[in-house]
Each structure stands twice: as C-alpha cells, then as structure tokens.
Amino acid sequence: MYKKIMALSLVASFTLAGCASLNNEDTGVLAGGVIGGLVGSRFGGGTGQVIATGAGALLGAYFGGNIGKTMDSQDQMRMQKVLETSKTGQVVRWTNPDSGNKYVVQPTKTFYNQNRPCRKFSTTAYIAGKKEAIYGKACRDSSGKWQMIK
C-alpha cells in the first residue's frame, strides 16, 4: 500500500515540477529526495521501511538542495561545459575561487530522448568541508542549453 502512495507522490512531484521553472536548488531538492527515498525504501520492513523511506527522502532532498543552491553562475557554466564536451566516464573537477566549494562531475551515460541528446551524470560537491553527492539527468534544449529532466 505504501509503495503505491510513494509512487503516486513521486509522479505528482514530477508533474508539478514540469509545470514550473526550477532553479538549481529546486532541482537538487527534487532529485535528492527521490534518490534518498528510493535508497531508504531498501531497508527494513513494514513500518520501519516506511520510516526509512521518509528519512531517506528528507536527507536526499536536503543534500541535493545544498548542492543546487551553492552553484553560482560560474559553476553552472562549468556544468554546462562538462555535459556538452566531456566523454562518458570522464571525471571533471573544479574549485570555485569565490566560495571555495569543490565539484566533481562525471557523465555516466549518453542517450536520446525525443531526438534530443541527454546525459546522466553524478556530482559530488564539497561544501564547507562536507561531501555531498547527487545523481541527475539533463537534456539539451532547442537553445543548446542543458536542462535537468526527471
């Protein structure tokens, strides 16, 4: 029963997200929450599993949001370049000279969705000395900019 509720919640959040313009923090919160919830759902059984799923979703949303909100325009441009020019499996690292935050991005898969090039990627960020990780997908839009997708 709770799996149906969780699935409906995820579908609803993606549907609502598709209707609005998402900033980096919103995208991070959404992606992190979904991934955290899925990881949490693998632990325990019954009520314990429901609690683990909820806790995983909350932690994932928190860490994903932190990565998204710390990326300034310079970091966003570097991320665009990684998605556009890096080979699948290539690891790209940089340190933001203003914030001191460090990022490690790796495209993990290239595919097409409705004739648009898309990439799956992993991002590890070191923000204020804490390591945070998120996985995402982006597709190139008609203007050539990479946009996060669900």
C-alpha positions as CSV (number, residue, x, y, z in Angstrom):
1,M,0.0,0.0,0.0
2,Y,2.7,2.5,1.0
3,K,4.5,1.7,-2.3
4,K,1.5,2.9,-4.2
5,I,1.3,6.1,-2.1
6,M,5.1,6.7,-2.6
7,A,4.8,6.1,-6.4
8,L,1.8,8.5,-6.6
9,S,3.7,11.1,-4.6
10,L,6.7,10.9,-6.9
11,V,4.6,11.1,-10.0
12,A,2.7,14.1,-8.6
13,S,6.0,15.9,-7.7
14,F,7.4,15.3,-11.2
15,T,4.2,16.5,-12.8
16,L,4.2,19.7,-10.7
17,A,7.9,20.2,-11.3
18,G,7.3,20.0,-15.1
19,C,4.8,22.9,-14.8
20,A,7.2,25.3,-13.1
21,S,10.6,26.7,-13.9
22,L,13.0,25.0,-11.5
23,N,16.2,26.6,-10.2
24,N,19.3,24.7,-9.2
25,E,18.2,24.3,-5.6
26,D,14.7,23.1,-6.6
27,T,16.2,20.5,-9.0
28,G,18.6,19.3,-6.3
29,V,15.9,19.0,-3.7
30,L,13.7,17.1,-6.1
31,A,16.4,14.7,-7.4
32,G,17.9,14.2,-4.0
33,G,14.6,13.5,-2.4
34,V,13.6,10.9,-5.0
35,I,17.0,9.2,-4.8
36,G,17.1,9.3,-1.0
37,G,13.5,7.8,-0.8
38,L,14.4,5.0,-3.1
39,V,17.6,4.2,-1.1
40,G,15.7,4.3,2.1
41,S,13.0,2.0,0.8
42,R,15.5,-0.8,0.6
43,F,15.9,-1.0,4.4
44,G,13.7,-2.7,7.0
45,G,10.1,-4.0,6.5
46,G,6.6,-2.8,7.4
47,T,6.6,0.5,9.4
48,G,10.4,0.5,9.6
49,Q,10.6,0.5,5.9
50,V,8.2,3.4,5.6
51,I,10.2,5.4,8.1
52,A,13.5,4.6,6.3
53,T,11.9,5.7,3.0
54,G,10.8,9.0,4.5
55,A,14.1,9.7,6.2
56,G,16.0,8.9,3.0
57,A,13.8,11.3,1.0
58,L,14.3,14.1,3.6
59,L,18.1,13.6,3.7
60,G,18.4,13.3,0.0
61,A,16.3,16.5,-0.5
62,Y,18.5,18.4,2.0
63,F,21.8,17.4,0.4
64,G,20.6,17.8,-3.2
65,G,19.2,21.2,-2.4
66,N,22.6,22.2,-0.8
67,I,24.4,21.3,-4.0
68,G,22.0,23.2,-6.2
69,K,21.9,26.4,-4.1
70,T,25.7,26.6,-3.8
71,M,26.3,26.6,-7.6
72,D,26.8,30.1,-8.8
73,S,26.8,31.2,-12.5
74,Q,30.5,30.2,-12.9
75,D,29.7,26.7,-11.6
76,Q,26.7,26.4,-13.8
77,M,28.7,27.4,-16.9
78,R,31.3,24.7,-16.0
79,M,28.5,22.2,-15.5
80,Q,27.1,23.1,-19.0
81,K,30.6,22.6,-20.5
82,V,31.0,19.2,-18.8
83,L,27.7,18.0,-20.2
84,E,28.4,19.3,-23.6
85,T,32.1,18.3,-24.1
86,S,33.1,15.6,-21.7
87,K,33.2,11.9,-22.7
88,T,31.0,9.4,-20.8
89,G,33.1,8.3,-17.8
90,Q,35.4,11.3,-17.8
91,V,35.8,12.9,-14.4
92,V,35.9,16.7,-14.3
93,R,36.9,18.6,-11.1
94,W,37.0,22.3,-10.3
95,T,37.1,24.6,-7.3
96,N,35.1,27.8,-7.2
97,P,37.6,30.6,-6.4
98,D,34.9,32.7,-4.7
99,S,33.2,30.2,-2.5
100,G,35.9,27.6,-2.1
101,N,33.4,24.8,-3.0
102,K,34.8,21.9,-4.9
103,Y,32.9,19.9,-7.5
104,V,33.5,16.6,-9.2
105,V,31.2,15.8,-12.1
106,Q,31.1,12.6,-14.2
107,P,28.8,12.0,-17.2
108,T,27.7,8.4,-16.8
109,K,25.5,7.7,-19.8
110,T,24.6,9.5,-23.1
111,F,21.2,8.8,-24.6
112,Y,18.5,10.4,-26.7
113,N,15.0,11.4,-25.6
114,Q,12.6,12.7,-28.2
115,N,15.6,13.3,-30.6
116,R,17.4,15.4,-28.0
117,P,20.8,14.5,-26.7
118,C,20.7,13.7,-22.9
119,R,23.2,12.8,-20.3
120,K,23.1,11.0,-16.9
121,F,25.7,12.3,-14.5
122,S,26.9,12.2,-11.0
123,T,28.0,15.2,-9.0
124,T,30.0,15.2,-5.8
125,A,30.3,18.5,-4.1
126,Y,32.5,19.5,-1.1
127,I,30.6,22.4,0.5
128,A,32.0,23.9,3.7
129,G,34.2,20.8,4.0
130,K,31.2,18.4,3.8
131,K,30.9,15.8,1.0
132,E,27.5,15.7,-0.7
133,A,26.5,13.6,-3.8
134,I,23.6,13.6,-6.2
135,Y,22.8,11.9,-9.5
136,G,20.8,13.5,-12.3
137,K,19.8,13.7,-15.9
138,A,19.8,16.6,-18.3
139,C,18.9,17.1,-22.0
140,R,19.9,19.8,-24.4
141,D,17.0,22.2,-25.2
142,S,16.4,23.9,-28.5
143,S,18.7,26.8,-27.5
144,G,21.6,24.4,-26.8
145,K,21.4,24.7,-23.0
146,W,21.4,21.6,-20.8
147,Q,18.3,21.4,-18.6
148,M,17.6,19.0,-15.8
149,I,14.9,16.4,-16.5
150,K,13.0,13.9,-14.4
